[in-house]
C-alpha cells in the first residue's frame, strides 16, 4: 500500500514517519476519500500505546500520512531474535496492544490488520500499535482492490477471509493469533500458498498453544482459544473483554505486574569518530593531543614548580650549570622579609589599578540591543545573538505553557535591553509544558497510590468504587484520568477502588447446542470452556452438563461446559463367510445395526460382503449392510 520514510517536521523540528501511498491508489478517488476519513479518525485516537497521526494531505499527486516517529523495532524483529516469548513477556506485549485497541473500539475505530509488523517496541520497552484504519481505507478502493481481501493472511479472521469488512471481533481474532505466535514461535496455520492458509482459517480451529509448547498452563490455552473461536459471537466481545481476561489470567497465574518489553533492535553506532590527517575515520580510536609541538621544534620553557621542577636554565637555556638545590635553605633576614613584603604590596596595588583601568576601558566599549530570539530554534537564536556582537550561552531548559519544546523562551539580559558587545547572553530554551505521566496504580492500596502520585508531583483526589474481576477488593482498580495520561503539575487524580468481582447469575445451558451455549455464557458475562465426552443418551454437539450449574459467579470467570461427542465408537467384527443369521447376531451384539441389502436366491445364506470394513471403528448404532448368497 505504501512506502515509509523518516522525515523532519520543519515547523516543529521533530522527527516523523512519512507514509506515501502508492500512486495507483492515490489516483483512485474512492480510496482518497476513505483514506482522508480514516486518517481523521485515527488522528482523534489519543493513546500512549497507539502511534499518533500528526497530519495528512497530498502534494504533486502523492497522498501522504505524517505519523509519530517511533525509535525502536517491531514485534517481528523481537520474534526473529527470540523465537518465542515467555508467558510473562507475551502478556507484557499483549496488554498495551489490547489497551490501545480497547480505546479505538470505544470510539468505533477498528484496526483490521493486527500483526507483529504493526506492533512497535521503543528502545525503552514501550509498545505501540501502528496503522489504525489503513486496511479499511484500502478495502474501499475501486477497481484496484475491490473484491480483494485486505490484510495479512496469517492473521485474518475467518469472516474477513469470507469477504466481511472486519469488526471488533476480527481484531480480537487477529490479536489472539499474534498471542499464539508469541507463545509458540509461529502462527497457527501455514501452507504452500496464501490461499491454503486462508482456507484453513475458515475450516479449522486454532489449536491450543500447549499442543506446540507443552509447558503452557490451561489458562493460557483458554485465553487463546476464546479469542480465536471461528464463531465471532463466541469470542470476547471486543478488546476490552479480551484485556480483562488477560489481566485475570495474569493474576490467576501469579505473574508479576506489567513490565517494559525487552528491546532487541540493533542500536545505532555512537562510537567516537577520530579523523586522521588524510581524512580517514577510525571508530573507537584514541585521539592524540593537538598541543604537541611539531617535530624538531623547541618545547616551551617550564616554570618553577614545587618539588624541585626544572627552570628554564635547567632545560638548557644558556651555558650556566644547574643551580644546586639545598634541602635546608637558610632563613631570610628581617630586612629581606620587609623588603619582599613591600614589593608584594606594590605588586598587588599595581595589579588592582591595572584591572580597574581595564574594566573601565572594557565597560566603555560599543553596546547593542539584545536581539528578539523568542520562539526561534537554538541554532537560529545562537546565530542571531552572535550576529549582534554577543557571545551566546545556554542555561538549563525550562518548562513553558506557551512556547513549543525546543524553541527559545527568552534571554538574560532581557530581549531589547542594551548590553556591551562581546558580553555573554544567556538563552533559555523551552522544555514544553510541564507535564507528568499518571503512573499505573492498579493493585495498590489507596495510601500507596497517594504516595506514588506525590512522587510525580500529582495529588490523590476523590475516591469512587467499581467492580473489578482483576483487582482485589479495597485496592486501586483504575484512575481518572487513566494511567499513562500526561497532566499538569498538581493535578488531582481520582482513584477508583475495587469492590471485588461483580457477581452475575449463571444461566443454565444444559441441553443446548455447543455454539448456542457458548454464546449464551459469553453474553451473560462469563468465559466458556468446552470439553467433550461420549454419551449414549445425549445427541452429539449438545451440552451434557456445566460447572457451575447455577447460582452466581464472578464476571469473566470460567464456566466449564461438557459437550456430547455422541456414543462411543465400537469395533466392527468380521462376519464375511458366516451364516447370515450368525452375522446379524454378532453385529447386534457389538452395538451395530445390521441390514440385509441383497440375498441372492439359491445360495446357503452365507455373507459374502459387509459395507463397513472389519476391524474399523464406527459409532455405536451405525448401520452395516450385508450381502448374502
Secondary structure as a PSIPRED ss2 file (coil, helix, strand):
# PSIPRED VFORMAT (PSIPRED V4.0)

   1 X C   1.000  0.000  0.000
   2 X E   0.000  0.000  1.000
   3 X E   0.000  0.000  1.000
   4 X E   0.000  0.000  1.000
   5 X E   0.000  0.000  1.000
   6 X E   0.000  0.000  1.000
   7 X E   0.000  0.000  1.000
   8 X E   0.000  0.000  1.000
   9 X E   0.000  0.000  1.000
  10 X C   1.000  0.000  0.000
  11 X C   1.000  0.000  0.000
  12 X C   1.000  0.000  0.000
  13 X C   1.000  0.000  0.000
  14 X E   0.000  0.000  1.000
  15 X E   0.000  0.000  1.000
  16 X E   0.000  0.000  1.000
  17 X E   0.000  0.000  1.000
  18 X E   0.000  0.000  1.000
  19 X E   0.000  0.000  1.000
  20 X E   0.000  0.000  1.000
  21 X E   0.000  0.000  1.000
  22 X C   1.000  0.000  0.000
  23 X H   0.000  1.000  0.000
  24 X H   0.000  1.000  0.000
  25 X H   0.000  1.000  0.000
  26 X H   0.000  1.000  0.000
  27 X C   1.000  0.000  0.000
  28 X C   1.000  0.000  0.000
  29 X H   0.000  1.000  0.000
  30 X H   0.000  1.000  0.000
  31 X H   0.000  1.000  0.000
  32 X H   0.000  1.000  0.000
  33 X H   0.000  1.000  0.000
  34 X H   0.000  1.000  0.000
  35 X H   0.000  1.000  0.000
  36 X H   0.000  1.000  0.000
  37 X H   0.000  1.000  0.000
  38 X H   0.000  1.000  0.000
  39 X H   0.000  1.000  0.000
  40 X H   0.000  1.000  0.000
  41 X H   0.000  1.000  0.000
  42 X H   0.000  1.000  0.000
  43 X H   0.000  1.000  0.000
  44 X C   1.000  0.000  0.000
  45 X C   1.000  0.000  0.000
  46 X C   1.000  0.000  0.000
  47 X C   1.000  0.000  0.000
  48 X C   1.000  0.000  0.000
  49 X C   1.000  0.000  0.000
  50 X E   0.000  0.000  1.000
  51 X C   1.000  0.000  0.000
  52 X C   1.000  0.000  0.000
  53 X E   0.000  0.000  1.000
  54 X E   0.000  0.000  1.000
  55 X E   0.000  0.000  1.000
  56 X E   0.000  0.000  1.000
  57 X E   0.000  0.000  1.000
  58 X E   0.000  0.000  1.000
  59 X E   0.000  0.000  1.000
  60 X C   1.000  0.000  0.000
  61 X C   1.000  0.000  0.000
  62 X E   0.000  0.000  1.000
  63 X E   0.000  0.000  1.000
  64 X E   0.000  0.000  1.000
  65 X E   0.000  0.000  1.000
  66 X E   0.000  0.000  1.000
  67 X E   0.000  0.000  1.000
  68 X E   0.000  0.000  1.000
  69 X C   1.000  0.000  0.000
  70 X C   1.000  0.000  0.000
  71 X C   1.000  0.000  0.000
  72 X E   0.000  0.000  1.000
  73 X E   0.000  0.000  1.000
  74 X E   0.000  0.000  1.000
  75 X H   0.000  1.000  0.000
  76 X H   0.000  1.000  0.000
  77 X H   0.000  1.000  0.000
  78 X H   0.000  1.000  0.000
  79 X H   0.000  1.000  0.000
  80 X H   0.000  1.000  0.000
  81 X H   0.000  1.000  0.000
  82 X H   0.000  1.000  0.000
  83 X C   1.000  0.000  0.000
  84 X C   1.000  0.000  0.000
  85 X C   1.000  0.000  0.000
  86 X C   1.000  0.000  0.000
  87 X H   0.000  1.000  0.000
  88 X H   0.000  1.000  0.000
  89 X H   0.000  1.000  0.000
  90 X H   0.000  1.000  0.000
  91 X H   0.000  1.000  0.000
  92 X H   0.000  1.000  0.000
  93 X H   0.000  1.000  0.000
  94 X H   0.000  1.000  0.000
  95 X H   0.000  1.000  0.000
  96 X H   0.000  1.000  0.000
  97 X H   0.000  1.000  0.000
  98 X H   0.000  1.000  0.000
  99 X H   0.000  1.000  0.000
 100 X H   0.000  1.000  0.000
 101 X H   0.000  1.000  0.000
 102 X H   0.000  1.000  0.000
 103 X H   0.000  1.000  0.000
 104 X H   0.000  1.000  0.000
 105 X H   0.000  1.000  0.000
 106 X H   0.000  1.000  0.000
 107 X C   1.000  0.000  0.000
 108 X C   1.000  0.000  0.000
 109 X C   1.000  0.000  0.000
 110 X C   1.000  0.000  0.000
 111 X C   1.000  0.000  0.000
 112 X C   1.000  0.000  0.000
 113 X C   1.000  0.000  0.000
 114 X C   1.000  0.000  0.000
 115 X C   1.000  0.000  0.000
 116 X H   0.000  1.000  0.000
 117 X H   0.000  1.000  0.000
 118 X H   0.000  1.000  0.000
 119 X E   0.000  0.000  1.000
 120 X E   0.000  0.000  1.000
 121 X E   0.000  0.000  1.000
 122 X E   0.000  0.000  1.000
 123 X C   1.000  0.000  0.000
 124 X C   1.000  0.000  0.000
 125 X C   1.000  0.000  0.000
 126 X C   1.000  0.000  0.000
 127 X E   0.000  0.000  1.000
 128 X E   0.000  0.000  1.000
 129 X E   0.000  0.000  1.000
 130 X C   1.000  0.000  0.000
 131 X C   1.000  0.000  0.000
 132 X C   1.000  0.000  0.000
 133 X C   1.000  0.000  0.000
 134 X H   0.000  1.000  0.000
 135 X H   0.000  1.000  0.000
 136 X H   0.000  1.000  0.000
 137 X H   0.000  1.000  0.000
 138 X H   0.000  1.000  0.000
 139 X H   0.000  1.000  0.000
 140 X C   1.000  0.000  0.000
 141 X C   1.000  0.000  0.000
 142 X C   1.000  0.000  0.000
 143 X C   1.000  0.000  0.000
 144 X C   1.000  0.000  0.000
 145 X C   1.000  0.000  0.000
 146 X C   1.000  0.000  0.000
 147 X C   1.000  0.000  0.000
 148 X C   1.000  0.000  0.000
 149 X C   1.000  0.000  0.000
 150 X C   1.000  0.000  0.000
 151 X C   1.000  0.000  0.000
 152 X C   1.000  0.000  0.000
 153 X H   0.000  1.000  0.000
 154 X H   0.000  1.000  0.000
 155 X H   0.000  1.000  0.000
 156 X C   1.000  0.000  0.000
 157 X C   1.000  0.000  0.000
 158 X H   0.000  1.000  0.000
 159 X H   0.000  1.000  0.000
 160 X H   0.000  1.000  0.000
 161 X H   0.000  1.000  0.000
 162 X C   1.000  0.000  0.000
 163 X C   1.000  0.000  0.000
 164 X C   1.000  0.000  0.000
 165 X C   1.000  0.000  0.000
 166 X C   1.000  0.000  0.000
 167 X C   1.000  0.000  0.000
 168 X H   0.000  1.000  0.000
 169 X H   0.000  1.000  0.000
 170 X H   0.000  1.000  0.000
 171 X H   0.000  1.000  0.000
 172 X H   0.000  1.000  0.000
 173 X H   0.000  1.000  0.000
 174 X H   0.000  1.000  0.000
 175 X H   0.000  1.000  0.000
 176 X H   0.000  1.000  0.000
 177 X H   0.000  1.000  0.000
 178 X H   0.000  1.000  0.000
 179 X H   0.000  1.000  0.000
 180 X H   0.000  1.000  0.000
 181 X H   0.000  1.000  0.000
 182 X H   0.000  1.000  0.000
 183 X H   0.000  1.000  0.000
 184 X H   0.000  1.000  0.000
 185 X C   1.000  0.000  0.000
 186 X C   1.000  0.000  0.000
 187 X C   1.000  0.000  0.000
 188 X C   1.000  0.000  0.000
 189 X C   1.000  0.000  0.000
 190 X C   1.000  0.000  0.000
 191 X C   1.000  0.000  0.000
 192 X C   1.000  0.000  0.000
 193 X C   1.000  0.000  0.000
 194 X H   0.000  1.000  0.000
 195 X H   0.000  1.000  0.000
 196 X H   0.000  1.000  0.000
 197 X H   0.000  1.000  0.000
 198 X H   0.000  1.000  0.000
 199 X H   0.000  1.000  0.000
 200 X H   0.000  1.000  0.000
 201 X H   0.000  1.000  0.000
 202 X H   0.000  1.000  0.000
 203 X H   0.000  1.000  0.000
 204 X C   1.000  0.000  0.000
 205 X C   1.000  0.000  0.000
 206 X C   1.000  0.000  0.000
 207 X C   1.000  0.000  0.000
 208 X C   1.000  0.000  0.000
 209 X H   0.000  1.000  0.000
 210 X H   0.000  1.000  0.000
 211 X H   0.000  1.000  0.000
 212 X C   1.000  0.000  0.000
 213 X C   1.000  0.000  0.000
 214 X C   1.000  0.000  0.000
 215 X C   1.000  0.000  0.000
 216 X C   1.000  0.000  0.000
 217 X C   1.000  0.000  0.000
 218 X H   0.000  1.000  0.000
 219 X H   0.000  1.000  0.000
 220 X H   0.000  1.000  0.000
 221 X H   0.000  1.000  0.000
 222 X H   0.000  1.000  0.000
 223 X H   0.000  1.000  0.000
 224 X H   0.000  1.000  0.000
 225 X H   0.000  1.000  0.000
 226 X H   0.000  1.000  0.000
 227 X H   0.000  1.000  0.000
 228 X C   1.000  0.000  0.000
 229 X C   1.000  0.000  0.000
 230 X C   1.000  0.000  0.000
 231 X C   1.000  0.000  0.000
 232 X H   0.000  1.000  0.000
 233 X H   0.000  1.000  0.000
 234 X H   0.000  1.000  0.000
 235 X C   1.000  0.000  0.000
 236 X C   1.000  0.000  0.000
 237 X C   1.000  0.000  0.000
 238 X C   1.000  0.000  0.000
 239 X H   0.000  1.000  0.000
 240 X H   0.000  1.000  0.000
 241 X H   0.000  1.000  0.000
 242 X H   0.000  1.000  0.000
 243 X H   0.000  1.000  0.000
 244 X H   0.000  1.000  0.000
 245 X H   0.000  1.000  0.000
 246 X H   0.000  1.000  0.000
 247 X H   0.000  1.000  0.000
 248 X H   0.000  1.000  0.000
 249 X H   0.000  1.000  0.000
 250 X H   0.000  1.000  0.000
 251 X H   0.000  1.000  0.000
 252 X H   0.000  1.000  0.000
 253 X C   1.000  0.000  0.000
 254 X C   1.000  0.000  0.000
 255 X C   1.000  0.000  0.000
 256 X C   1.000  0.000  0.000
 257 X C   1.000  0.000  0.000
 258 X C   1.000  0.000  0.000
 259 X C   1.000  0.000  0.000
 260 X C   1.000  0.000  0.000
 261 X C   1.000  0.000  0.000
 262 X C   1.000  0.000  0.000
 263 X C   1.000  0.000  0.000
 264 X C   1.000  0.000  0.000
 265 X C   1.000  0.000  0.000
 266 X C   1.000  0.000  0.000
 267 X C   1.000  0.000  0.000
 268 X C   1.000  0.000  0.000
 269 X C   1.000  0.000  0.000
 270 X C   1.000  0.000  0.000
 271 X C   1.000  0.000  0.000
 272 X C   1.000  0.000  0.000
 273 X E   0.000  0.000  1.000
 274 X E   0.000  0.000  1.000
 275 X E   0.000  0.000  1.000
 276 X C   1.000  0.000  0.000
 277 X C   1.000  0.000  0.000
 278 X C   1.000  0.000  0.000
 279 X C   1.000  0.000  0.000
 280 X C   1.000  0.000  0.000
 281 X E   0.000  0.000  1.000
 282 X E   0.000  0.000  1.000
 283 X E   0.000  0.000  1.000
 284 X C   1.000  0.000  0.000
 285 X C   1.000  0.000  0.000
 286 X C   1.000  0.000  0.000
 287 X C   1.000  0.000  0.000
 288 X C   1.000  0.000  0.000
 289 X C   1.000  0.000  0.000
 290 X C   1.000  0.000  0.000
 291 X C   1.000  0.000  0.000
 292 X C   1.000  0.000  0.000
 293 X C   1.000  0.000  0.000
 294 X C   1.000  0.000  0.000
 295 X C   1.000  0.000  0.000
 296 X C   1.000  0.000  0.000
 297 X C   1.000  0.000  0.000
 298 X C   1.000  0.000  0.000
 299 X C   1.000  0.000  0.000
 300 X C   1.000  0.000  0.000
 301 X C   1.000  0.000  0.000
 302 X C   1.000  0.000  0.000
 303 X C   1.000  0.000  0.000
 304 X C   1.000  0.000  0.000
 305 X C   1.000  0.000  0.000
 306 X C   1.000  0.000  0.000
 307 X C   1.000  0.000  0.000
 308 X C   1.000  0.000  0.000
 309 X C   1.000  0.000  0.000
 310 X C   1.000  0.000  0.000
 311 X C   1.000  0.000  0.000
 312 X C   1.000  0.000  0.000
 313 X H   0.000  1.000  0.000
 314 X H   0.000  1.000  0.000
 315 X H   0.000  1.000  0.000
 316 X C   1.000  0.000  0.000
 317 X C   1.000  0.000  0.000
 318 X C   1.000  0.000  0.000
 319 X C   1.000  0.000  0.000
 320 X C   1.000  0.000  0.000
 321 X C   1.000  0.000  0.000
 322 X C   1.000  0.000  0.000
 323 X C   1.000  0.000  0.000
 324 X C   1.000  0.000  0.000
 325 X C   1.000  0.000  0.000
 326 X C   1.000  0.000  0.000
 327 X C   1.000  0.000  0.000
 328 X C   1.000  0.000  0.000
 329 X C   1.000  0.000  0.000
 330 X C   1.000  0.000  0.000
 331 X C   1.000  0.000  0.000
 332 X C   1.000  0.000  0.000
 333 X C   1.000  0.000  0.000
 334 X H   0.000  1.000  0.000
 335 X H   0.000  1.000  0.000
 336 X H   0.000  1.000  0.000
 337 X H   0.000  1.000  0.000
 338 X H   0.000  1.000  0.000
 339 X H   0.000  1.000  0.000
 340 X H   0.000  1.000  0.000
 341 X H   0.000  1.000  0.000
 342 X H   0.000  1.000  0.000
 343 X H   0.000  1.000  0.000
 344 X H   0.000  1.000  0.000
 345 X H   0.000  1.000  0.000
 346 X H   0.000  1.000  0.000
 347 X H   0.000  1.000  0.000
 348 X H   0.000  1.000  0.000
 349 X H   0.000  1.000  0.000
 350 X H   0.000  1.000  0.000
 351 X H   0.000  1.000  0.000
 352 X H   0.000  1.000  0.000
 353 X H   0.000  1.000  0.000
 354 X H   0.000  1.000  0.000
 355 X H   0.000  1.000  0.000
 356 X H   0.000  1.000  0.000
 357 X H   0.000  1.000  0.000
 358 X H   0.000  1.000  0.000
 359 X H   0.000  1.000  0.000
 360 X H   0.000  1.000  0.000
 361 X H   0.000  1.000  0.000
 362 X H   0.000  1.000  0.000
 363 X H   0.000  1.000  0.000
 364 X C   1.000  0.000  0.000
 365 X C   1.000  0.000  0.000
 366 X C   1.000  0.000  0.000
 367 X E   0.000  0.000  1.000
 368 X E   0.000  0.000  1.000
 369 X E   0.000  0.000  1.000
 370 X C   1.000  0.000  0.000
 371 X C   1.000  0.000  0.000
 372 X C   1.000  0.000  0.000
 373 X C   1.000  0.000  0.000
 374 X C   1.000  0.000  0.000
 375 X C   1.000  0.000  0.000
 376 X C   1.000  0.000  0.000
 377 X E   0.000  0.000  1.000
 378 X H   0.000  1.000  0.000
 379 X H   0.000  1.000  0.000
 380 X H   0.000  1.000  0.000
 381 X H   0.000  1.000  0.000
 382 X H   0.000  1.000  0.000
 383 X H   0.000  1.000  0.000
 384 X H   0.000  1.000  0.000
 385 X H   0.000  1.000  0.000
 386 X H   0.000  1.000  0.000
 387 X H   0.000  1.000  0.000
 388 X C   1.000  0.000  0.000
 389 X C   1.000  0.000  0.000
 390 X C   1.000  0.000  0.000
 391 X E   0.000  0.000  1.000
 392 X E   0.000  0.000  1.000
 393 X E   0.000  0.000  1.000
 394 X E   0.000  0.000  1.000
 395 X C   1.000  0.000  0.000
 396 X C   1.000  0.000  0.000
 397 X C   1.000  0.000  0.000
 398 X E   0.000  0.000  1.000
 399 X C   1.000  0.000  0.000
 400 X C   1.000  0.000  0.000
 401 X C   1.000  0.000  0.000
 402 X C   1.000  0.000  0.000
 403 X C   1.000  0.000  0.000
 404 X C   1.000  0.000  0.000
 405 X C   1.000  0.000  0.000
 406 X C   1.000  0.000  0.000
 407 X E   0.000  0.000  1.000
 408 X E   0.000  0.000  1.000
 409 X E   0.000  0.000  1.000
 410 X E   0.000  0.000  1.000
 411 X E   0.000  0.000  1.000
 412 X E   0.000  0.000  1.000
 413 X C   1.000  0.000  0.000
 414 X C   1.000  0.000  0.000
 415 X C   1.000  0.000  0.000
 416 X C   1.000  0.000  0.000
 417 X C   1.000  0.000  0.000
 418 X E   0.000  0.000  1.000
 419 X E   0.000  0.000  1.000
 420 X E   0.000  0.000  1.000
 421 X C   1.000  0.000  0.000
 422 X C   1.000  0.000  0.000
 423 X C   1.000  0.000  0.000
 424 X E   0.000  0.000  1.000
 425 X E   0.000  0.000  1.000
 426 X E   0.000  0.000  1.000
 427 X E   0.000  0.000  1.000
 428 X E   0.000  0.000  1.000
 429 X E   0.000  0.000  1.000
 430 X E   0.000  0.000  1.000
 431 X C   1.000  0.000  0.000
 432 X C   1.000  0.000  0.000
 433 X C   1.000  0.000  0.000
 434 X C   1.000  0.000  0.000
 435 X E   0.000  0.000  1.000
 436 X E   0.000  0.000  1.000
 437 X E   0.000  0.000  1.000
 438 X C   1.000  0.000  0.000
 439 X C   1.000  0.000  0.000
 440 X C   1.000  0.000  0.000
 441 X C   1.000  0.000  0.000
 442 X C   1.000  0.000  0.000
 443 X C   1.000  0.000  0.000
 444 X C   1.000  0.000  0.000
 445 X C   1.000  0.000  0.000
 446 X H   0.000  1.000  0.000
 447 X H   0.000  1.000  0.000
 448 X H   0.000  1.000  0.000
 449 X H   0.000  1.000  0.000
 450 X H   0.000  1.000  0.000
 451 X H   0.000  1.000  0.000
 452 X H   0.000  1.000  0.000
 453 X H   0.000  1.000  0.000
 454 X H   0.000  1.000  0.000
 455 X H   0.000  1.000  0.000
 456 X C   1.000  0.000  0.000
 457 X C   1.000  0.000  0.000
 458 X C   1.000  0.000  0.000
 459 X E   0.000  0.000  1.000
 460 X E   0.000  0.000  1.000
 461 X E   0.000  0.000  1.000
 462 X E   0.000  0.000  1.000
 463 X E   0.000  0.000  1.000
 464 X E   0.000  0.000  1.000
 465 X E   0.000  0.000  1.000
 466 X E   0.000  0.000  1.000
 467 X C   1.000  0.000  0.000
 468 X C   1.000  0.000  0.000
 469 X C   1.000  0.000  0.000
 470 X C   1.000  0.000  0.000
 471 X C   1.000  0.000  0.000
 472 X C   1.000  0.000  0.000
 473 X C   1.000  0.000  0.000
 474 X C   1.000  0.000  0.000
 475 X C   1.000  0.000  0.000
 476 X E   0.000  0.000  1.000
 477 X E   0.000  0.000  1.000
 478 X E   0.000  0.000  1.000
 479 X E   0.000  0.000  1.000
 480 X E   0.000  0.000  1.000
 481 X C   1.000  0.000  0.000
 482 X C   1.000  0.000  0.000
 483 X C   1.000  0.000  0.000
 484 X C   1.000  0.000  0.000
 485 X C   1.000  0.000  0.000
 486 X E   0.000  0.000  1.000
 487 X E   0.000  0.000  1.000
 488 X E   0.000  0.000  1.000
 489 X C   1.000  0.000  0.000
 490 X C   1.000  0.000  0.000
 491 X C   1.000  0.000  0.000
 492 X E   0.000  0.000  1.000
 493 X E   0.000  0.000  1.000
 494 X E   0.000  0.000  1.000
 495 X E   0.000  0.000  1.000
 496 X E   0.000  0.000  1.000
 497 X E   0.000  0.000  1.000
 498 X E   0.000  0.000  1.000
 499 X C   1.000  0.000  0.000
 500 X C   1.000  0.000  0.000
 501 X C   1.000  0.000  0.000
 502 X C   1.000  0.000  0.000
 503 X E   0.000  0.000  1.000
 504 X E   0.000  0.000  1.000
 505 X E   0.000  0.000  1.000
 506 X C   1.000  0.000  0.000
 507 X C   1.000  0.000  0.000
 508 X C   1.000  0.000  0.000
 509 X C   1.000  0.000  0.000
 510 X C   1.000  0.000  0.000
 511 X C   1.000  0.000  0.000
 512 X C   1.000  0.000  0.000
 513 X E   0.000  0.000  1.000
 514 X H   0.000  1.000  0.000
 515 X H   0.000  1.000  0.000
 516 X H   0.000  1.000  0.000
 517 X H   0.000  1.000  0.000
 518 X H   0.000  1.000  0.000
 519 X H   0.000  1.000  0.000
 520 X H   0.000  1.000  0.000
 521 X H   0.000  1.000  0.000
 522 X H   0.000  1.000  0.000
 523 X H   0.000  1.000  0.000
 524 X C   1.000  0.000  0.000
 525 X C   1.000  0.000  0.000
 526 X C   1.000  0.000  0.000
 527 X E   0.000  0.000  1.000
 528 X E   0.000  0.000  1.000
 529 X E   0.000  0.000  1.000
 530 X E   0.000  0.000  1.000
 531 X E   0.000  0.000  1.000
 532 X E   0.000  0.000  1.000
 533 X E   0.000  0.000  1.000
 534 X C   1.000  0.000  0.000
 535 X C   1.000  0.000  0.000
 536 X C   1.000  0.000  0.000
 537 X C   1.000  0.000  0.000
 538 X C   1.000  0.000  0.000
 539 X C   1.000  0.000  0.000
 540 X C   1.000  0.000  0.000
 541 X C   1.000  0.000  0.000
 542 X E   0.000  0.000  1.000
 543 X E   0.000  0.000  1.000
 544 X E   0.000  0.000  1.000
 545 X E   0.000  0.000  1.000
 546 X E   0.000  0.000  1.000
 547 X E   0.000  0.000  1.000
 548 X C   1.000  0.000  0.000
 549 X C   1.000  0.000  0.000
 550 X C   1.000  0.000  0.000
 551 X C   1.000  0.000  0.000
 552 X E   0.000  0.000  1.000
 553 X E   0.000  0.000  1.000
 554 X E   0.000  0.000  1.000
 555 X C   1.000  0.000  0.000
 556 X C   1.000  0.000  0.000
 557 X C   1.000  0.000  0.000
 558 X E   0.000  0.000  1.000
 559 X E   0.000  0.000  1.000
 560 X E   0.000  0.000  1.000
 561 X E   0.000  0.000  1.000
 562 X E   0.000  0.000  1.000
 563 X E   0.000  0.000  1.000
 564 X E   0.000  0.000  1.000
 565 X C   1.000  0.000  0.000
 566 X C   1.000  0.000  0.000
 567 X C   1.000  0.000  0.000
 568 X C   1.000  0.000  0.000
 569 X E   0.000  0.000  1.000
 570 X E   0.000  0.000  1.000
 571 X E   0.000  0.000  1.000
 572 X C   1.000  0.000  0.000
 573 X C   1.000  0.000  0.000
 574 X C   1.000  0.000  0.000
 575 X C   1.000  0.000  0.000
 576 X C   1.000  0.000  0.000
 577 X C   1.000  0.000  0.000
 578 X C   1.000  0.000  0.000
 579 X E   0.000  0.000  1.000
 580 X H   0.000  1.000  0.000
 581 X H   0.000  1.000  0.000
 582 X H   0.000  1.000  0.000
 583 X H   0.000  1.000  0.000
 584 X H   0.000  1.000  0.000
 585 X H   0.000  1.000  0.000
 586 X H   0.000  1.000  0.000
 587 X H   0.000  1.000  0.000
 588 X H   0.000  1.000  0.000
 589 X H   0.000  1.000  0.000
 590 X C   1.000  0.000  0.000
 591 X C   1.000  0.000  0.000
 592 X C   1.000  0.000  0.000
 593 X E   0.000  0.000  1.000
 594 X E   0.000  0.000  1.000
 595 X E   0.000  0.000  1.000
 596 X E   0.000  0.000  1.000
 597 X E   0.000  0.000  1.000
 598 X E   0.000  0.000  1.000
 599 X E   0.000  0.000  1.000
 600 X C   1.000  0.000  0.000
 601 X C   1.000  0.000  0.000
 602 X C   1.000  0.000  0.000
 603 X C   1.000  0.000  0.000
 604 X C   1.000  0.000  0.000
 605 X C   1.000  0.000  0.000
 606 X E   0.000  0.000  1.000
 607 X E   0.000  0.000  1.000
 608 X E   0.000  0.000  1.000
 609 X E   0.000  0.000  1.000
 610 X E   0.000  0.000  1.000
 611 X C   1.000  0.000  0.000
 612 X C   1.000  0.000  0.000
 613 X C   1.000  0.000  0.000
 614 X C   1.000  0.000  0.000
 615 X C   1.000  0.000  0.000
 616 X C   1.000  0.000  0.000
 617 X E   0.000  0.000  1.000
 618 X E   0.000  0.000  1.000
 619 X E   0.000  0.000  1.000
 620 X C   1.000  0.000  0.000
 621 X C   1.000  0.000  0.000
 622 X C   1.000  0.000  0.000
 623 X E   0.000  0.000  1.000
 624 X E   0.000  0.000  1.000
 625 X E   0.000  0.000  1.000
 626 X E   0.000  0.000  1.000
 627 X E   0.000  0.000  1.000
 628 X E   0.000  0.000  1.000
 629 X C   1.000  0.000  0.000
